[in-house]
Amino acid sequence: MILYTPLSQDDIFPPAKESYSNRHFVSYEGRSVYAEQAEDGSYQLLQLMSTDPQDFLNEKFTPGSILS
């Protein structure tokens, strides 16, 4: 079956809620970040939630970095 639509595949077939169970909003160095918890207990930064443009220039808040 071919489905012609402008929507993305995730909009039509949403992923299971279990895949998001290990993602949390946490505070890291005074900034709010959205991070995914790994099996060893560390966090991997997914998104920085900040209104300060200088925070986005800081290499510590690069998406994919491991938070200690």
C-alpha positions in Angstrom: 0.0 0.0 0.0 1.3 3.4 -0.9 0.3 6.4 1.2 0.6 9.8 -0.4 0.6 12.4 2.3 2.6 15.5 3.3 2.9 14.2 6.9 6.0 12.5 8.2 6.1 8.8 9.0 6.2 9.5 12.7 3.0 11.5 12.5 1.2 8.6 10.9 2.8 5.8 12.8 3.9 7.2 16.2 6.7 5.4 18.1 5.8 3.4 21.2 5.8 5.3 24.4 8.3 2.9 25.9 11.0 4.4 23.7 10.6 7.7 25.5 10.6 6.3 29.1 14.3 7.0 29.7 14.1 10.7 28.5 13.9 13.4 31.2 14.2 17.1 31.7 17.1 17.7 34.1 19.0 20.7 35.4 22.7 20.7 34.4 24.9 23.6 35.6 21.9 25.8 36.2 20.4 25.2 32.7 17.4 23.0 31.9 18.2 20.3 29.4 16.3 17.4 27.8 18.5 14.3 28.2 18.3 10.5 27.7 19.5 8.3 30.6 21.8 5.5 29.5 21.9 2.0 31.1 25.0 3.0 33.2 23.1 5.9 34.8 24.8 8.7 32.8 22.8 11.2 30.7 23.3 12.1 27.0 22.2 15.6 26.2 19.5 15.8 23.5 18.3 19.4 23.7 19.2 22.6 25.5 16.2 24.5 26.8 17.5 28.1 27.2 16.7 31.6 26.2 20.3 32.8 26.5 22.1 32.7 23.1 25.5 32.4 24.8 24.5 29.0 26.2 24.3 27.6 22.7 27.9 28.7 22.1 29.1 26.7 25.1 30.6 23.3 24.0 29.3 21.6 27.2 25.8 21.9 25.9 26.4 20.3 22.4 23.7 17.7 21.6 25.1 14.2 22.0 27.5 15.2 24.8 27.6 13.0 28.0 26.6 14.9 31.2 28.7 14.1 34.2 
